[in-house]
Amino acid sequence: MIQNTIIQVAKLNDTTFEITVTAKSTTTHTVTVVPDYAQKLTGGACSTEHLVERSFAFLLEREPNTSILRSFDLPVIGRYFPEYESVIRGKL
């Protein structure tokens, strides 16, 4: 992850999260995560909020926060980065 970067995750409802990334520029993102997908990745070992936070850390290792989509469903990450699911499982 980029140094001096802060990731804040706020749960808006059971499936929607607002993420604020504070780096050189501050960005806000809305991410949806259906329970079945969260369970698939975490095996119930951590909260969906933690999954979202680690997913943003994954993205920030690959691109600046200003390049991350402002609104998306979490599985979309795998379309851009095919290794996402296997890597994120190892980081949870």
Secondary structure, DSSP 8 states (H G I E B T S, - for coil): --TT-EEEEEE-SSSEEEEEEESSSEEEEEEE--HHHHHHHHTTSS-HHHHHHHHHHHHHTTS-GGGS-SEEEGGGHHHH-TTHHHHHHHH-
